[in-house]
Amino acid sequence: MNDMFNEIQIKKWGIHTSISEPTFCGSIPCIIPGQQQYIIFSAMDMIFGKNKKEQPEPVRAKIKGELPTWLHGTLLRNGPGMHTIGETTYNHWFDGLALLHSFTIGNGEVHYRSKYLRSDTYNSNIEANKIVVSEFGTMAYPDPCKNIFSKAFSYLSHTIPDFTDNCLINIMKCGEDFYATTETNYIRKINPDTLETLEKVDYRDYAAINVATSHPHYDAQGNVLNMGTSIVDKGKTKYLVFKIPPTIPEKKKKKNNLKHLEVICSIPSRSLLSPSYYHSFGITENYIIFLEQPFKLDILKMATAYIRGINWASCITFHEEDKTYIHIIDRRTKRTLLTKFYADPMVVFHHVNAYEEDGHIVFDVISYKDHSLYQLFYLANLNQDFQQNSKLASIPSLKRFVIPLQVDKDAEMGENLVKLESTTATARKEKDDQVYCQSEELYEGIELPRINYAYNGKKYRYVYTAEVQWNPIPTKIMKFDVLTKSSLKWEEEHCWPAEPVFVPAPNAQQEDDGIILSVIVSTDPKKPPFLLILDAKQFTELARASVDAEIHLDLHGLFIPSVVSPEEHEDNALMN
């Protein structure tokens, strides 16, 4: 224990301080009684504060256990990996420079590689050896030695901001192409094999989209379905649902899929200058579910944030006195339902799944009572007194809402319009064609939900997720049964799992026929990071692939299956 304490302590005191917010490692450490708690704080610096080295050339992992013979493909993931450039440090963990990494699985072997996304943001910062491009939680200011014209231009560019292309949140598949994504108008095409950064794409070249989600959906035809916000375009602020086709007709001269982007429908924002922030949305076979939540962007404050010396994140406010409006869009008519559905104020980052049943829409989300989660990921909070600062004011809860598609005009005021016996969720009729929806709480203390995507938009049973409880750091992976409300869990001391990704087995007969992949980082410097492979049905460990390389705590990603011939599959089976 003492050896580990000393090793971490030495690393801790070598980390740079923040630009505008003092961090624990830049001042005299306030060591509270008990080495165990101090090790927790120091480990946070190792996970969140330390820049990670990229591993551009593949390194072979050491495998313990047996890989499924049918498992061939690449787990490609994305997340922040660098928070300090020169003498400057980002304020927020979500601001860090994007570090792509992948585990390629095949022939009984696993190879790991990682590479920083060579975005314009990355290149500008590295060239200047300091943060020169603003991120959501960190505002970068010009060199005080620059002339007045350079300063004036910098102020003007932030009044009408050209957002960052530091695409650090997720990976999007579009036809045969793959893109690193964030929540601005930019995405970056990448090579999923080499992790090379390719062209920069601006949604605004194809539609009036200022910000977009990093959680698109994919329909049965392979179309990408996503949402974005159009801010004060032609005097209106609206939410756009758009589609990108997977293929392009041969007769079309425009070979870029994005040039065939189609806006399916638009939803007017309830406020011209205060549109809702949203991270994802839901989808069923015939409907799209969009939550206009009272977590709002103040456009006027954002326009003047640079001049006033504040970051853009401070311009997003949770309005606890407001409602959450539930918009249901019919994919066939491309129109929203006329009935006005609403719920209590909440913040939702992740939709889990949605489906239609007996004239109802059932949708599940991870819900918070406020926006405290975002505040916790300021590095000053993560790297200081973690036990004190990391307490979630609102525990994330898996909640089920039910929307009646037909509202009986003769129903009495206050009558519950939900007729499904399988849920306690309600939707009560109110005056002026409004329906007040209250959820059923399915489970408390989970985040980063994934499902078997073959069941996306359909009635389903299992959620694969990370358990977080009172702090935002996952310590367990969990399989939750929404039917029986039972769960299975995996955990190991000093291990922090990433979002669990479900990979279906060939010719799967049941929803949970497959495996779970999760990247595990450790707070114990003597334990190498590894890729965990679980049997999705029993939730037992099949194998782990340990890597002699630095691995960062990431956010989201996807699995890209490889096409394997029957002969190769037979050879692999013999090898194992």
C-alpha positions as a printed NumPy array, in Angstrom:
array([[  0.   ,   0.   ,   0.   ],
       [  2.751,   2.479,   0.913],
       [  4.632,   1.769,  -2.334],
       [  1.528,   2.519,  -4.388],
       [  0.826,   5.634,  -2.32 ],
       [  4.32 ,   7.016,  -2.936],
       [  4.238,   6.238,  -6.655],
       [  0.927,   8.006,  -7.201],
       [  1.897,  10.904,  -4.949],
       [  5.001,  11.642,  -7.038],
       [  3.007,  11.659, -10.259],
       [  0.334,  13.874,  -8.74 ],
       [  2.551,  16.804,  -7.883],
       [  3.855,  17.077, -11.452],
       [  0.597,  18.089, -13.091],
       [ -0.004,  21.596, -14.465],
       [ -2.585,  23.934, -13.035],
       [ -5.663,  25.219, -14.825],
       [ -5.985,  28.404, -16.849],
       [ -8.697,  30.056, -14.781],
       [ -9.577,  27.621, -12.006],
       [ -6.987,  26.488,  -9.457],
       [ -6.544,  22.736,  -9.166],
       [ -5.541,  20.695,  -6.199],
       [ -2.221,  19.645,  -7.725],
       [ -1.117,  23.248,  -8.183],
       [ -1.36 ,  24.174,  -4.516],
       [ -0.252,  22.717,  -1.223],
       [ -2.034,  19.342,  -0.929],
       [ -4.684,  19.23 ,   1.787],
       [ -4.202,  15.622,   2.847],
       [ -7.069,  14.504,   5.02 ],
       [ -6.538,  11.737,   7.561],
       [ -6.378,   8.277,   6.026],
       [ -4.154,   7.266,   3.115],
       [ -6.971,   5.396,   1.388],
       [ -8.897,   8.603,   0.639],
       [ -5.761,  10.417,  -0.533],
       [ -5.023,   7.554,  -2.909],
       [ -8.509,   8.037,  -4.347],
       [ -7.812,  11.73 ,  -4.989],
       [ -4.392,  10.983,  -6.53 ],
       [ -5.811,   8.242,  -8.698],
       [ -8.311,  10.755, -10.045],
       [ -5.406,  12.839, -11.313],
       [ -3.94 ,   9.792, -13.038],
       [ -7.239,   9.024, -14.766],
       [ -8.514,  12.541, -15.481],
       [ -5.597,  14.955, -15.25 ],
       [ -2.72 ,  13.164, -16.932],
       [ -2.236,  13.419, -20.688],
       [ -2.308,   9.999, -22.322],
       [  0.331,   8.902, -24.821],
       [ -1.024,   7.751, -28.142],
       [ -0.152,   4.291, -29.476],
       [ -0.391,   4.693, -33.26 ],
       [  1.17 ,   1.317, -34.062],
       [ -0.816,  -1.774, -33.035],
       [  0.331,  -3.581, -29.91 ],
       [ -0.691,  -7.18 , -29.236],
       [ -2.697,  -7.736, -26.058],
       [ -2.112, -10.536, -23.575],
       [ -5.219, -12.7  , -23.433],
       [ -6.489, -14.502, -20.366],
       [ -9.409, -16.863, -20.959],
       [-10.898, -17.783, -24.328],
       [-12.211, -15.451, -26.98 ],
       [-15.374, -16.576, -28.799],
       [-14.272, -18.087, -32.108],
       [-16.923, -16.073, -33.954],
       [-15.774, -12.692, -32.592],
       [-14.098, -10.76 , -35.407],
       [-14.062,  -7.007, -35.731],
       [-12.991,  -3.731, -34.183],
       [-14.218,  -1.956, -31.082],
       [-13.719,   1.71 , -31.975],
       [-14.139,   4.298, -29.219],
       [-13.671,   7.979, -28.552],
       [-13.065,  10.266, -25.59 ],
       [-10.875,  13.033, -24.149],
       [ -7.197,  12.156, -23.738],
       [ -5.236,  15.409, -23.405],
       [ -6.118,  18.205, -20.993],
       [ -2.813,  20.044, -20.681],
       [ -1.054,  21.812, -23.563],
       [  2.12 ,  23.629, -22.609],
       [  1.384,  25.575, -19.423],
       [ -2.373,  25.693, -20.01 ],
       [ -5.035,  23.23 , -18.897],
       [ -8.666,  22.774, -19.832],
       [-11.203,  23.484, -17.09 ],
       [-13.556,  20.641, -17.918],
       [-12.951,  16.941, -18.589],
       [-15.327,  17.069, -21.586],
       [-13.069,  19.72 , -23.171],
       [-10.03 ,  17.447, -23.608],
       [ -8.594,  16.713, -27.04 ],
       [-10.152,  13.676, -28.723],
       [ -8.186,  10.442, -28.477],
       [ -9.45 ,   7.634, -30.696],
       [ -8.618,   4.074, -29.76 ],
       [ -9.486,   0.608, -30.994],
       [ -9.301,  -3.056, -30.151],
       [ -9.087,  -5.235, -33.271],
       [-10.141,  -8.817, -32.622],
       [ -9.506, -11.75 , -34.933],
       [ -7.735, -15.072, -35.321],
       [ -7.667, -15.521, -31.574],
       [ -5.711, -12.288, -31.078],
       [ -6.432,  -8.733, -29.927],
       [ -4.436,  -5.7  , -31.043],
       [ -4.723,  -2.217, -29.537],
       [ -3.889,   1.172, -30.987],
       [ -4.735,   4.804, -30.228],
       [ -4.259,   8.103, -31.989],
       [ -5.225,  11.686, -31.313],
       [ -7.762,  13.125, -33.721],
       [ -5.804,  15.594, -35.856],
       [ -8.565,  18.168, -35.817],
       [ -7.96 ,  21.816, -36.649],
       [ -8.336,  22.404, -32.914],
       [ -5.613,  19.866, -32.091],
       [ -3.24 ,  21.232, -34.725],
       [ -3.715,  24.852, -33.641],
       [ -3.184,  24.069, -29.96 ],
       [ -0.122,  21.889, -30.52 ],
       [  1.457,  24.421, -32.87 ],
       [  0.95 ,  27.226, -30.328],
       [  1.889,  24.931, -27.405],
       [ -1.119,  26.24 , -25.521],
       [ -4.913,  26.204, -25.682],
       [ -5.934,  28.678, -28.382],
       [ -9.296,  27.222, -29.429],
       [-12.176,  27.621, -27.006],
       [-14.143,  24.604, -25.786],
       [-17.465,  24.504, -24.01 ],
       [-16.012,  24.734, -20.498],
       [-12.792,  26.607, -21.331],
       [-12.556,  29.97 , -23.066],
       [ -9.223,  30.636, -24.771],
       [ -8.018,  34.225, -24.976],
       [ -5.499,  35.865, -27.329],
       [ -1.914,  36.537, -26.41 ],
       [ -1.785,  39.908, -24.562],
       [  1.149,  40.838, -26.803],
       [ -1.025,  40.698, -29.937],
       [ -2.064,  43.959, -31.56 ],
       [ -5.482,  45.501, -31.095],
       [ -6.734,  44.332, -34.501],
       [ -5.991,  40.681, -33.669],
       [ -7.775,  41.068, -30.35 ],
       [-10.787,  42.731, -31.969],
       [-11.067,  39.93 , -34.529],
       [-10.865,  37.355, -31.76 ],
       [-13.719,  39.02 , -29.864],
       [-15.837,  39.208, -33.016],
       [-15.251,  35.544, -33.89 ],
       [-16.532,  34.528, -30.453],
       [-19.612,  36.761, -30.664],
       [-20.739,  34.634, -33.592],
       [-18.709,  31.58 , -32.586],
       [-17.224,  29.1  , -34.997],
       [-17.305,  26.11 , -32.692],
       [-14.557,  23.564, -32.196],
       [-14.03 ,  20.503, -34.398],
       [-12.59 ,  18.59 , -31.434],
       [-14.897,  15.633, -32.046],
       [-14.442,  13.673, -28.824],
       [-17.82 ,  12.137, -27.973],
       [-18.764,   9.3  , -30.293],
       [-18.288,   7.482, -33.613],
       [-20.934,   7.639, -36.334],
       [-21.287,   5.192, -39.229],
       [-22.542,   6.729, -42.462],
       [-22.724,   4.234, -45.31 ],
       [-19.205,   2.846, -45.597],
       [-17.66 ,   5.835, -43.85 ],
       [-16.985,   6.563, -40.183],
       [-16.933,   9.937, -38.438],
       [-15.767,  11.169, -35.054],
       [-18.544,  13.338, -33.659],
       [-19.176,  15.991, -31.045],
       [-22.151,  18.308, -30.399],
       [-21.154,  21.195, -32.638],
       [-21.788,  21.554, -36.374],
       [-18.554,  19.732, -37.2  ],
       [-17.74 ,  16.048, -37.647],
       [-14.438,  14.515, -38.784],
       [-14.145,  11.57 , -41.145],
       [-11.671,   8.957, -39.916],
       [-10.065,   5.733, -41.085],
       [-11.366,   3.081, -38.637],
       [ -8.376,   0.804, -39.298],
       [ -5.471,   3.251, -38.911],
       [ -7.348,   5.942, -36.907],
       [ -6.071,   8.502, -39.393],
       [ -7.972,  11.799, -39.464],
       [ -9.507,  12.622, -42.838],
       [-11.699,  15.479, -44.045],
       [-13.591,  17.959, -41.923],
       [-17.355,  18.134, -42.515],
       [-19.614,  21.058, -41.605],
       [-23.322,  20.231, -41.258],
       [-24.068,  23.864, -42.161],
       [-23.004,  23.134, -45.732],
       [-26.07 ,  20.916, -46.067],
       [-28.652,  22.31 , -43.604],
       [-29.046,  25.145, -41.091],
       [-27.642,  23.098, -38.189],
       [-25.617,  24.884, -35.493],
       [-25.407,  22.029, -32.99 ],
       [-26.231,  18.319, -33.36 ],
       [-26.348,  15.233, -31.176],
       [-23.626,  12.607, -31.048],
       [-26.188,   9.823, -30.655],
       [-27.729,   9.212, -34.082],
       [-30.003,   6.278, -34.856],
       [-29.811,   3.864, -37.771],
       [-32.925,   2.489, -39.429],
       [-33.391,  -0.875, -41.152],
       [-32.293,   0.611, -44.487],
       [-29.056,   1.95 , -43.01 ],
       [-30.112,   5.599, -43.002],
       [-28.59 ,   7.797, -40.306],
       [-31.29 ,   9.643, -38.347],
       [-30.182,  12.538, -36.182],
       [-31.303,  15.815, -34.635],
       [-29.799,  19.287, -34.571],
       [-30.757,  22.815, -33.584],
       [-31.07 ,  25.676, -36.029],
       [-30.499,  28.878, -34.05 ],
       [-32.236,  32.087, -35.174],
       [-32.293,  31.039, -38.82 ],
       [-34.571,  33.398, -40.765],
       [-35.888,  34.69 , -37.463],
       [-36.733,  31.256, -36.042],
       [-35.066,  28.759, -33.734],
       [-36.096,  25.173, -34.331],
       [-35.088,  21.571, -33.788],
       [-34.441,  19.626, -36.991],
       [-34.766,  15.894, -37.577],
       [-32.584,  14.918, -40.522],
       [-31.65 ,  11.811, -42.48 ],
       [-28.441,  10.821, -44.266],
       [-28.724,   7.949, -46.788],
       [-26.266,   5.006, -46.614],
       [-25.789,   4.807, -50.379],
       [-25.936,   7.169, -53.321],
       [-27.649,   6.369, -56.635],
       [-25.082,   5.803, -59.377],
       [-26.67 ,   8.511, -61.545],
       [-26.058,  11.119, -58.866],
       [-22.917,  13.153, -59.451],
       [-22.589,  14.08 , -55.773],
       [-20.778,  11.11 , -54.244],
       [-20.751,  12.435, -50.686],
       [-23.591,  10.895, -48.628],
       [-23.93 ,  14.1  , -46.614],
       [-24.729,  16.074, -49.761],
       [-27.959,  14.081, -49.845],
       [-28.88 ,  15.024, -46.267],
       [-32.629,  15.522, -45.953],
       [-34.443,  17.459, -43.243],
       [-37.419,  15.269, -42.315],
       [-39.236,  17.746, -40.102],
       [-38.732,  20.684, -37.773],
       [-40.07 ,  21.475, -34.311],
       [-40.296,  25.157, -33.314],
       [-38.391,  25.994, -30.151],
       [-40.6  ,  27.358, -27.378],
       [-38.094,  30.208, -27.06 ],
       [-36.272,  32.038, -29.839],
       [-33.155,  32.751, -27.773],
       [-33.274,  29.905, -25.235],
       [-33.473,  26.562, -27.026],
       [-33.239,  23.329, -25.093],
       [-30.001,  21.386, -24.755],
       [-30.348,  17.691, -25.619],
       [-27.834,  14.873, -25.978],
       [-29.983,  12.171, -27.59 ],
       [-33.512,  11.288, -28.683],
       [-35.714,   8.216, -29.028],
       [-37.126,   6.33 , -31.984],
       [-39.714,   3.623, -32.69 ],
       [-40.848,   2.059, -35.947],
       [-43.239,   4.932, -36.671],
       [-42.334,   7.734, -34.262],
       [-39.515,   9.953, -33.006],
       [-39.462,  11.067, -29.364],
       [-37.86 ,  14.406, -28.544],
       [-37.659,  15.918, -25.059],
       [-37.566,  19.697, -24.955],
       [-36.204,  19.867, -21.448],
       [-35.772,  22.948, -19.23 ],
       [-31.985,  22.731, -19.574],
       [-31.541,  25.695, -21.898],
       [-28.894,  27.566, -23.84 ],
       [-28.993,  31.328, -23.412],
       [-27.99 ,  32.549, -26.87 ],
       [-27.483,  36.185, -25.846],
       [-25.194,  35.169, -22.978],
       [-23.252,  32.863, -25.302],
       [-22.774,  35.719, -27.761],
       [-21.255,  37.915, -25.037],
       [-19.505,  35.209, -22.998],
       [-16.086,  35.891, -24.464],
       [-16.251,  39.612, -23.709],
       [-17.488,  38.985, -20.164],
       [-14.75 ,  36.424, -19.451],
       [-16.962,  33.395, -18.901],
       [-17.204,  30.078, -20.697],
       [-20.065,  28.864, -22.868],
       [-21.003,  26.15 , -20.378],
       [-22.045,  28.821, -17.886],
       [-24.645,  29.942, -20.424],
       [-26.654,  26.746, -20.03 ],
       [-29.152,  26.932, -17.191],
       [-31.57 ,  24.46 , -15.644],
       [-34.987,  26.011, -15.04 ],
       [-36.506,  23.962, -12.238],
       [-39.774,  25.854, -12.418],
       [-40.365,  24.873, -16.039],
       [-41.763,  21.703, -17.621],
       [-40.258,  19.026, -19.855],
       [-42.204,  18.959, -23.122],
       [-42.495,  15.624, -24.917],
       [-42.718,  15.972, -28.681],
       [-43.874,  12.954, -30.695],
       [-43.143,  13.091, -34.427],
       [-44.921,  10.724, -36.806],
       [-42.266,   9.455, -39.208],
       [-44.917,   8.722, -41.844],
       [-46.57 ,  12.153, -41.942],
       [-43.433,  14.014, -40.781],
       [-45.577,  15.993, -38.364],
       [-45.759,  16.249, -34.584],
       [-48.815,  14.936, -32.759],
       [-51.218,  17.73 , -31.837],
       [-51.665,  16.644, -28.201],
       [-49.302,  18.494, -25.864],
       [-47.53 ,  16.011, -23.593],
       [-45.372,  17.213, -20.72 ],
       [-43.561,  15.906, -17.629],
       [-41.873,  17.317, -14.551],
       [-38.581,  19.217, -15.013],
       [-35.647,  16.881, -15.584],
       [-32.363,  16.531, -17.43 ],
       [-31.884,  13.584, -19.775],
       [-28.617,  12.84 , -21.496],
       [-29.307,   9.308, -22.694],
       [-32.385,   7.704, -24.157],
       [-32.281,   3.927, -23.684],
       [-34.957,   2.588, -26.027],
       [-38.549,   3.128, -27.162],
       [-41.274,   1.   , -28.727],
       [-44.964,   0.896, -29.592],
       [-47.452,  -1.309, -27.737],
       [-51.246,  -1.455, -27.986],
       [-51.74 ,   2.164, -29.002],
       [-49.005,   3.533, -26.731],
       [-45.399,   4.649, -27.051],
       [-43.182,   3.345, -24.267],
       [-39.823,   5.066, -23.887],
       [-37.056,   4.63 , -21.312],
       [-34.495,   7.288, -20.366],
       [-31.782,   7.97 , -17.812],
       [-33.097,  10.98 , -15.933],
       [-31.655,  13.519, -13.475],
       [-33.498,  16.03 , -11.307],
       [-30.983,  18.746, -12.192],
       [-27.798,  19.439, -14.193],
       [-25.288,  18.735, -11.413],
       [-23.623,  15.937, -13.412],
       [-21.981,  18.402, -15.785],
       [-20.63 ,  20.473, -12.896],
       [-18.924,  17.459, -11.337],
       [-16.666,  16.969, -14.347],
       [-14.811,  20.235, -13.925],
       [-11.237,  19.114, -13.308],
       [-11.079,  21.278, -10.199],
       [-13.834,  19.126,  -8.722],
       [-12.428,  15.827,  -9.947],
       [ -8.893,  16.489,  -8.745],
       [ -9.619,  18.14 ,  -5.415],
       [-11.518,  16.626,  -2.519],
       [-13.211,  13.971,  -4.625],
       [-15.241,  12.474,  -1.822],
       [-16.736,  15.889,  -1.032],
       [-17.072,  17.374,  -4.525],
       [-18.218,  14.274,  -6.429],
       [-21.514,  13.755,  -4.645],
       [-24.302,  13.788,  -7.2  ],
       [-27.096,  16.093,  -6.118],
       [-29.297,  13.959,  -8.332],
       [-28.794,  10.227,  -8.801],
       [-29.415,   9.069, -12.389],
       [-32.555,   6.954, -12.64 ],
       [-33.829,   4.64 , -15.341],
       [-37.371,   5.867, -15.908],
       [-40.177,   4.645, -18.137],
       [-42.692,   7.015, -19.718],
       [-45.803,   5.94 , -21.605],
       [-47.551,   8.107, -24.197],
       [-51.12 ,   7.275, -25.336],
       [-51.309,   7.754, -29.11 ],
       [-55.06 ,   8.337, -29.053],
       [-56.474,  10.742, -26.48 ],
       [-60.172,  10.203, -25.807],
       [-61.932,  13.553, -26.039],
       [-64.605,  12.295, -23.683],
       [-62.123,  11.26 , -20.992],
       [-62.549,  13.062, -17.69 ],
       [-60.029,  15.56 , -16.385],
       [-57.335,  13.763, -14.374],
       [-58.129,  10.388, -15.916],
       [-55.154,   8.104, -16.567],
       [-55.005,   7.472, -20.31 ],
       [-52.419,   4.679, -20.043],
       [-54.134,   1.324, -20.426],
       [-51.074,  -0.933, -20.247],
       [-51.098,  -3.218, -17.213],
       [-47.331,  -3.793, -17.372],
       [-46.393,  -0.348, -16.044],
       [-47.247,   2.129, -13.298],
       [-46.411,   5.097, -15.558],
       [-49.352,   7.454, -16.018],
       [-50.561,  10.046, -18.517],
       [-53.394,  12.149, -17.11 ],
       [-55.644,  14.334, -19.188],
       [-55.65 ,  18.038, -18.381],
       [-57.321,  21.072, -19.889],
       [-56.398,  22.612, -23.244],
       [-55.526,  19.227, -24.78 ],
       [-52.554,  18.78 , -22.451],
       [-51.481,  15.449, -20.933],
       [-49.327,  15.268, -17.808],
       [-46.991,  12.258, -17.9  ],
       [-45.455,  10.695, -14.805],
       [-42.838,   7.981, -15.074],
       [-42.277,   4.6  , -13.521],
       [-38.854,   4.342, -11.904],
       [-37.216,   1.102, -13.   ],
       [-33.779,   1.418, -11.361],
       [-31.619,   4.011,  -9.653],
       [-27.906,   4.723, -10.059],
       [-26.991,   3.732, -13.626],
       [-25.659,   5.521, -16.713],
       [-24.15 ,   4.887, -20.183],
       [-26.954,   2.538, -21.297],
       [-26.649,   0.225, -24.299],
       [-28.961,  -2.417, -25.742],
       [-28.9  ,  -5.11 , -28.393],
       [-29.362,  -2.663, -31.282],
       [-31.374,  -5.222, -33.251],
       [-34.108,  -4.385, -30.719],
       [-33.807,  -0.626, -31.1  ],
       [-37.284,   0.844, -31.52 ],
       [-38.829,  -2.499, -30.586],
       [-40.099,  -4.097, -27.413],
       [-37.029,  -5.239, -25.525],
       [-35.948,  -6.679, -22.217],
       [-32.29 ,  -5.99 , -21.377],
       [-30.254,  -2.862, -20.695],
       [-26.462,  -3.075, -20.387],
       [-25.173,  -0.2  , -18.337],
       [-22.648,   1.14 , -15.847],
       [-23.549,   1.533, -12.185],
       [-22.605,   4.917, -10.757],
       [-24.616,   5.46 ,  -7.542],
       [-23.655,   8.692,  -5.714],
       [-20.647,   9.699,  -7.83 ],
       [-20.277,   9.936, -11.619],
       [-17.515,   7.318, -11.902],
       [-18.713,   3.833, -12.915],
       [-17.512,   0.979, -10.713],
       [-19.664,  -1.87 , -12.026],
       [-21.179,  -3.132, -15.252],
       [-24.75 ,  -4.273, -15.016],
       [-27.312,  -6.189, -17.047],
       [-30.794,  -5.032, -16.089],
       [-33.989,  -6.892, -16.97 ],
       [-36.775,  -4.324, -17.47 ],
       [-39.379,  -7.112, -17.278],
       [-38.411,  -8.799, -13.996],
       [-36.475,  -5.799, -12.564],
       [-33.607,  -8.188, -11.758],
       [-29.93 ,  -7.555, -12.489],
       [-26.549,  -9.214, -12.947],
       [-23.314,  -7.356, -12.203],
       [-19.569,  -7.486, -12.851],
       [-17.059,  -5.617, -10.719],
       [-13.421,  -5.803,  -9.708],
       [-11.419,  -3.815,  -7.175],
       [ -9.69 ,  -0.677,  -8.521],
       [-11.436,  -1.063, -11.904],
       [-13.448,   1.57 , -13.745],
       [-15.429,   0.158, -16.674],
       [-16.399,   2.086, -19.774],
       [-19.76 ,   1.937, -21.527],
       [-20.65 ,  -1.746, -22.147],
       [-21.145,  -2.576, -25.837],
       [-23.329,  -5.529, -26.858],
       [-22.17 ,  -7.667, -29.804],
       [-24.714, -10.257, -31.015],
       [-23.662, -13.845, -31.631],
       [-24.109, -15.272, -35.141],
       [-27.611, -16.662, -35.681],
       [-28.726, -15.36 , -32.282],
       [-32.115, -16.671, -31.196],
       [-32.629, -14.628, -28.036],
       [-32.085, -10.973, -27.211],
       [-29.104, -11.644, -24.94 ],
       [-27.313, -14.153, -27.19 ],
       [-23.948, -12.441, -27.542],
       [-21.117, -10.836, -25.608],
       [-20.381,  -7.574, -23.821],
       [-17.23 ,  -5.557, -24.527],
       [-16.029,  -2.946, -22.04 ],
       [-12.707,  -1.123, -21.79 ],
       [-11.415,  -1.222, -18.197],
       [ -8.965,   1.256, -16.686],
       [ -7.5  ,   0.797, -13.232],
       [ -6.598,   3.123, -10.386],
       [ -3.923,   0.61 ,  -9.384],
       [ -0.743,   1.47 , -11.354],
       [  0.356,  -2.163, -11.099],
       [ -2.733,  -3.43 , -12.927],
       [ -2.658,  -2.888, -16.709],
       [ -5.799,  -1.734, -18.528],
       [ -7.73 ,  -4.363, -20.432],
       [-10.624,  -5.161, -22.713],
       [-13.219,  -7.199, -20.844],
       [-15.311,  -9.806, -22.683],
       [-18.415, -11.02 , -20.848],
       [-21.026, -13.587, -21.792],
       [-24.116, -11.405, -22.159],
       [-26.545, -14.079, -21.002],
       [-24.814, -15.252, -17.815],
       [-22.768, -12.056, -17.367],
       [-19.661, -14.071, -16.569],
       [-16.159, -13.285, -17.776],
       [-15.048, -15.149, -20.889],
       [-11.729, -13.397, -21.424],
       [ -9.745, -10.233, -20.94 ],
       [ -7.104,  -8.71 , -23.198],
       [ -4.533,  -6.75 , -21.169],
       [ -2.54 ,  -4.045, -22.929],
       [  0.909,  -2.664, -22.171],
       [ -0.065,   0.879, -23.144],
       [ -1.779,   3.904, -21.656],
       [ -5.556,   3.748, -22.052],
       [ -7.86 ,   6.639, -21.279],
       [-11.338,   6.626, -19.787],
       [-13.493,   7.134, -22.881],
       [-17.093,   8.092, -23.627],
       [-18.796,   6.285, -26.507],
       [-18.147,   4.158, -29.558],
       [-19.251,   1.19 , -31.625],
       [-18.259,  -2.293, -32.762],
       [-17.465,  -2.815, -36.446],
       [-17.863,  -6.5  , -37.357],
       [-15.486,  -8.052, -39.874],
       [-16.689, -10.258, -42.686],
       [-15.156, -13.698, -42.13 ],
       [-15.39 , -16.532, -44.636],
       [-16.595, -19.986, -43.457],
       [-13.084, -21.354, -44.067],
       [-11.496, -18.693, -41.846],
       [-14.097, -19.294, -39.156],
       [-13.337, -23.029, -39.201],
       [ -9.579, -22.383, -39.002],
       [-10.086, -20.048, -36.028],
       [-12.202, -22.665, -34.263],
       [ -9.418, -25.2  , -34.673],
       [ -6.849, -22.703, -33.337],
       [ -8.9  , -22.209, -30.176]])
